[in-house]
Amino acid sequence: VDWPLADYEEYSPIDENECRTLCVIDCFCATAVFRASTNTCWKKKLPLSNGNMAADVDRTVLIKVPRSNNSESQLSSGSTKWKEDKKYWILGSSLFFGGSVLVNILLGSILLFGTYCGISTTSKKKLMSSQSSGSSILPPKIFTYNELEKATSDFREVLGSGASGTVYKGQLQDEHATSIAVKKIGKLQQETEKEFMVEVQTIGQTFHKNLVKLLGFCNEGTDRLLVYEFMTNGSLNEFLFGDARPHWSLRVQVALGVARGLLYLHEECSTQIIHCDIKPQNILLDDNFMAKIADFGLAKLLRANQTQTYTGIRGTRGYVAPEWFKNIGITSKVDVYSFGVILLELVCCRRNVELEIADEERSILTYWANDCYRCGRIDLLVEGDDEANFNIKKAERFVAVALWCLQEEPTMRPTMLKVTQMLDGAVQIPTPPDPSSFISSLP
């Protein structure tokens, strides 16, 4: 049986189990047809019409049904059971005769009955999160090395490079000629292999407008490549520390975008994720300068009942929270600390550490910002920035939020939910404690 007019997504090459999984996690998928001879999967949505009996016999129809409720089935009366048996007998007969209207009605009622599209609670959370962010649930595609070699013109144009590999610009050979960024993992070692798997597992299950989208990956032989959506305006590092000072309104937009992306990772994602390496190089900007968090190679996933984890020092100097150097558990507050540093950089349009400045206090932005805030001289932080001076109250609010994020004691830092509320002006911001008034607990 097949419904050729109901296709809305095709995957190839793929096996039957993968085809089944793709349909289960997709709310719109009513049934999937798998063709073994070509390893092709077609997802189909309601209404299923113009059904026919396919001539080839190597197609398998995978129909999504709700999970059974054992307690209810045991309490069902004999007549109810007979009705259920009769309903499924009708469904089977209808399918055999080419997918009539009755099939559509029965499938629709099954899909809508009790178990919202037959997906698990975890999948529901993913769906709700993705809908709130305006993204669609599409699992990362598996690319061959040859496909990516062709898409990048033999890895010709370098966008950037880091410790784990080099990023190249490319273009997919699809109907939209989609621009992509391909990260080619360097020499494959145990650590880089682990980072690759973390990246795929982490970003592959996240859907938010402020997170970079992982389009696919290649895991072929010793080759490990990650395929992302291409970000036209590069990284925040290039945007913020270039020759021209970015407009204040854009800097505010970026700050709010990064905050909302972290809020999603920490509190709205089905599995809590600690990024562990928030810095300007890992924040990308799209056509409209919307901030998107990238590079999840060092991220940590926490179980539902887990609030902290123990791991080796991760991150980048200048953005690393103090607890990384202590023998204590790591929580999502390490990302909050890193965000505080970036927030100050966005307000002041300068790097956290500028050693060429003679005044030692001014050379370290976190110290300088704290001094200016205590003295009521935020204007010194935005000196020469007319737009920021015109919005000096908002600049002061952002500095106050940053100082809260930079508290040495993790429990004193706000959650990202509270951070977004303070940035938006939805809640009052109490005066942050002065870190210089505390004795450091660092060993």
C-alpha positions in Angstrom: 0.0 0.0 0.0 1.2 3.5 -0.7 -0.1 7.1 -0.7 2.1 8.9 -3.3 0.5 12.3 -2.9 1.1 12.4 0.9 4.9 12.6 0.9 6.4 15.6 2.6 9.9 14.3 3.5 12.3 11.9 1.9 15.5 10.4 3.4 18.2 8.3 1.7 20.2 6.3 2.3 18.6 5.0 5.5 17.6 1.8 7.2 14.2 0.7 8.3 14.8 1.3 12.0 16.0 4.9 11.3 12.9 5.4 9.1 10.6 4.2 11.9 12.4 6.5 14.5 12.1 9.6 12.2 8.3 9.1 11.9 7.9 8.5 15.7 9.5 11.7 16.7 7.8 13.8 14.1 4.3 15.0 15.1 3.2 15.5 11.5 4.1 12.0 10.4 1.1 9.7 10.3 2.9 6.8 8.5 6.2 6.1 6.7 7.0 3.9 3.7 10.4 2.2 3.5 11.7 0.8 0.3 14.5 -1.8 1.0 15.9 -1.9 -2.5 16.9 1.8 -2.5 17.1 2.3 1.3 14.7 5.2 1.0 12.2 6.5 3.5 9.1 8.6 2.8 7.3 10.3 5.6 3.6 11.0 5.0 1.1 13.2 6.8 -2.7 13.3 7.0 -4.9 13.3 5.0 -3.9 10.1 3.4 -5.7 10.0 0.0 -5.4 8.4 -3.4 -4.0 5.2 -1.9 -3.0 2.3 -4.1 -1.4 -1.1 -4.1 2.2 -0.6 -5.2 3.5 -3.0 -7.8 6.8 -3.6 -6.1 6.8 -5.8 -3.0 9.9 -4.4 -1.3 8.0 -1.6 0.4 7.2 -1.7 4.1 4.4 0.6 5.5 5.1 1.8 9.1 1.9 3.1 10.7 2.2 5.2 13.9 -0.2 4.1 16.7 -0.5 5.2 20.3 1.2 3.3 23.1 -1.1 0.7 24.7 -2.4 1.3 28.2 -2.3 -2.1 30.0 -4.4 -1.0 33.0 -7.2 0.3 30.8 -7.1 -2.8 28.5 -7.5 -5.1 31.6 -10.6 -3.1 32.7 -12.2 -3.2 29.3 -15.4 -5.1 29.0 -15.9 -8.0 26.5 -18.0 -5.8 24.3 -15.4 -3.0 24.3 -12.7 -5.4 23.4 -14.8 -6.8 20.5 -15.3 -3.2 19.2 -11.6 -2.6 19.4 -10.9 -5.9 17.5 -13.5 -5.0 15.0 -11.9 -1.5 14.5 -8.5 -2.9 13.9 -9.9 -5.5 11.5 -11.6 -2.7 9.5 -8.3 -0.8 9.5 -6.4 -3.8 8.1 -9.0 -4.5 5.5 -9.1 -0.9 4.4 -5.3 -0.7 4.1 -5.4 -3.8 1.9 -7.8 -2.3 -0.5 -5.8 0.8 -1.2 -6.2 3.4 1.6 -9.8 4.5 1.7 -11.3 7.4 3.5 -12.0 5.1 6.5 -8.3 4.6 6.9 -7.8 8.4 7.2 -10.5 8.7 9.8 -9.2 5.8 11.8 -5.6 6.9 11.6 -6.5 10.4 12.5 -8.5 9.3 15.6 -5.7 7.0 16.6 -3.1 9.8 16.3 -5.2 12.3 18.3 -6.4 9.9 20.9 -4.7 10.6 24.3 -1.1 10.3 23.2 -0.4 13.5 21.3 1.0 12.1 18.1 2.2 8.9 19.8 5.4 10.5 21.0 7.1 10.1 24.4 7.1 12.9 27.0 10.6 13.7 26.1 9.7 14.1 22.4 6.8 16.3 23.4 9.2 18.6 25.2 11.4 18.8 22.2 8.4 19.6 20.0 7.2 22.4 22.3 10.6 23.9 22.6 11.1 23.8 18.8 7.7 25.4 18.2 8.4 28.2 20.6 11.7 28.9 18.8 10.2 28.7 15.3 12.3 25.8 14.2 11.3 22.4 12.8 12.3 19.0 14.1 14.6 17.5 11.5 17.3 15.2 12.6 20.8 15.8 11.3 21.5 14.3 7.9 24.3 11.9 7.3 26.6 13.1 4.5 29.3 11.2 2.7 32.8 12.6 2.6 32.6 12.9 -1.2 29.5 15.0 -0.9 31.2 17.5 1.5 34.3 17.5 -0.5 32.3 18.5 -3.6 30.2 21.0 -1.6 33.3 22.8 -0.3 35.2 22.7 -3.7 37.8 20.4 -2.1 37.9 22.4 1.2 39.1 25.5 -0.6 37.7 28.5 1.4 38.7 28.6 5.1 36.3 30.4 7.4 38.3 29.8 10.6 40.2 27.3 12.6 40.6 26.2 16.2 42.1 23.6 18.4 39.7 20.9 17.3 39.6 21.6 13.5 39.1 23.9 10.6 35.8 25.4 9.3 35.2 25.7 5.5 32.5 27.4 3.5 30.5 25.3 1.2 27.2 25.0 -0.8 24.9 22.1 -0.9 23.7 20.8 -4.3 20.1 21.1 -3.3 17.2 23.1 -4.8 18.0 26.1 -2.6 21.8 26.0 -3.1 22.1 26.2 0.7 25.2 27.8 2.0 26.9 25.8 4.8 29.9 25.8 7.1 31.7 22.5 7.3 33.9 21.9 10.4 36.6 19.3 9.6 37.9 17.7 12.8 41.7 17.6 12.8 43.8 14.6 13.6 41.4 12.0 15.0 42.3 11.2 18.6 40.3 9.8 21.5 39.5 13.3 22.8 38.5 14.8 19.4 36.4 11.7 18.7 34.6 12.3 22.1 34.1 16.0 21.3 32.7 15.1 17.9 30.1 12.7 19.4 29.2 15.3 22.1 28.6 17.9 19.4 26.3 15.6 17.4 24.4 14.3 20.4 24.1 17.8 22.0 23.2 20.1 19.2 21.4 17.4 17.2 18.6 17.4 19.9 18.3 21.2 20.3 16.0 23.5 18.4 16.1 27.2 19.1 16.5 30.3 17.1 19.5 31.4 19.2 21.4 28.1 18.6 23.3 27.4 15.4 21.6 24.6 13.5 23.5 21.3 12.8 22.4 20.3 9.4 24.3 17.0 9.3 27.6 15.2 9.8 30.0 12.8 8.3 31.3 9.8 10.3 33.1 7.9 7.5 36.3 5.9 8.3 38.7 8.3 10.1 36.9 11.4 8.7 34.7 13.4 11.1 32.9 16.5 9.8 30.1 18.6 11.1 27.8 20.6 8.7 26.2 23.8 10.1 24.0 26.5 8.6 26.2 29.3 7.3 26.3 32.5 9.4 26.7 35.5 7.0 28.0 38.0 9.6 30.6 35.8 11.2 31.4 35.6 14.9 30.7 38.1 17.7 34.5 38.3 18.0 34.8 39.9 14.5 31.6 42.0 15.0 32.6 43.5 18.3 36.3 44.0 18.0 36.6 45.2 14.4 37.5 48.6 13.2 34.0 50.1 13.5 32.0 50.2 16.7 28.7 48.3 16.2 25.4 50.1 16.9 24.2 50.0 20.5 20.8 48.6 19.4 22.6 45.6 17.7 24.7 45.0 20.8 21.6 44.9 22.9 20.0 42.5 20.5 23.0 40.2 20.6 23.0 40.2 24.4 19.4 39.3 24.7 19.8 36.6 22.0 22.7 34.9 23.8 20.8 35.1 27.1 17.8 33.4 25.6 19.9 30.7 24.0 21.5 29.9 27.3 18.1 29.9 29.0 17.0 27.3 26.6 20.0 25.1 27.1 19.8 25.3 30.9 16.0 25.2 31.6 13.9 24.5 28.5 15.8 21.8 26.7 14.6 18.2 27.4 18.1 17.4 28.7 19.9 20.2 30.6 23.1 21.3 28.7 26.0 23.2 30.1 28.0 24.7 27.2 31.2 25.2 29.1 32.9 27.4 26.5 30.8 30.6 26.0 33.0 33.2 24.3 32.7 35.7 21.4 34.3 33.2 18.9 31.5 30.7 19.7 28.6 33.2 19.1 27.7 33.5 15.4 25.5 36.2 13.7 23.1 35.6 10.9 21.9 38.0 8.2 19.9 40.0 10.7 22.6 39.9 13.4 20.6 37.4 15.4 23.0 35.7 17.8 23.4 31.9 17.7 25.4 29.9 20.1 27.8 27.4 18.4 30.6 24.9 19.1 29.2 22.4 21.6 32.3 20.2 21.6 33.0 20.7 25.3 29.4 20.7 26.5 28.1 18.6 29.3 24.7 17.0 29.4 23.0 16.5 32.8 20.5 13.8 33.7 17.0 14.9 34.8 17.9 14.5 38.5 21.4 15.9 38.2 22.4 19.4 39.0 26.2 19.3 38.8 29.0 17.3 37.3 32.7 16.8 37.9 35.0 17.3 34.9 38.4 18.6 34.0 39.0 22.3 33.3 37.2 23.5 30.1 36.7 26.8 28.5 38.9 29.8 27.4 41.0 32.0 29.6 39.2 35.2 30.5 35.8 33.6 30.3 36.4 30.7 32.8 34.5 30.7 36.1 36.6 30.4 39.3 35.1 27.1 40.3 36.8 25.4 37.4 40.0 25.7 39.5 38.4 24.3 42.7 37.6 20.7 43.6 33.8 21.3 43.4 31.0 20.3 41.1 30.3 22.3 37.9 26.9 23.6 37.4 25.1 25.8 34.7 26.4 28.8 36.6 29.8 28.5 34.8 27.9 29.6 31.6 26.3 32.4 33.6 29.8 33.7 34.6 31.0 33.5 31.0 27.9 35.4 29.9 28.7 38.1 32.4 32.1 38.7 30.8 30.6 38.9 27.3 27.9 41.3 28.5 30.5 43.7 29.7 32.4 43.4 26.4 29.1 44.2 24.5 28.5 47.3 26.7 32.0 48.6 26.4 33.0 47.3 23.0 36.4 46.2 24.2 38.0 42.9 25.2 38.0 41.6 28.7 41.8 41.9 29.0 43.8 44.6 27.2 47.4 44.4 28.5 48.5 47.4 26.4 46.6 49.7 28.8 49.1 51.1 31.3 46.5 51.3 34.2 46.3 47.8 35.6 42.8 48.3 37.0 41.5 49.5 33.6 43.3 46.7 31.7 41.0 44.1 33.2 37.5 44.9 32.2 35.7 43.1 35.0 37.7 45.1 37.6 37.2 48.4 35.7 33.5 47.9 35.3 33.0 47.2 39.0 34.9 50.3 40.0 32.9 52.5 37.6 29.6 51.0 38.8 30.4 51.6 42.5 31.4 55.2 41.7 28.3 55.9 39.6 30.5 56.6 36.5 29.1 54.2 33.9 29.8 57.0 31.4 33.5 56.2 31.6 32.8 52.6 30.3 31.0 54.0 27.2 33.2 57.0 26.7 32.9 58.2 23.1 29.9 56.0 22.4 27.0 58.5 21.8 24.4 55.8 21.4 25.3 54.1 24.6 25.5 57.4 26.5 22.0 58.3 25.2 20.8 54.9 26.7 23.0 55.3 29.8 20.3 53.8 32.2 20.1 50.6 30.1 23.9 50.5 30.0 23.9 50.8 33.8 21.3 48.0 34.1 23.4 45.7 31.8 26.5 46.4 33.9 24.6 45.5 37.1 23.4 42.3 35.6 27.0 41.4 34.4 28.3 42.0 37.9 25.7 39.7 39.4 26.8 37.0 36.8 30.4 37.5 37.8 30.0 36.7 41.5 32.7 34.3 42.6 30.3 32.2 44.6 28.2 30.2 42.0 25.1 30.1 44.2 25.1 34.0 44.3 24.9 34.2 40.5 21.3 34.4 39.0 19.9 31.8 36.7 19.6 32.6 33.0 15.9 33.0 33.5 16.5 35.7 36.1 19.2 37.2 33.8 16.8 37.6 30.9 14.2 39.1 33.1 16.7 41.6 34.5 17.9 42.5 31.0 14.4 43.0 29.7 13.6 45.3 32.7 10.9 42.9 33.9 12.3 42.8 37.5 14.1 45.1 39.8 17.9 44.6 40.0 19.3 44.8 43.5 22.7 46.2 43.9 25.2 43.4 43.2 27.7 42.6 46.1 31.1 44.2 45.7 33.5 41.3 45.0 36.4 43.3 46.3 34.8 43.3 49.8 35.1 39.5 50.0 38.2 37.4 50.7 38.8 35.1 47.8 38.4 31.4 48.6 40.7 30.3 45.9 43.4 27.9 47.2 
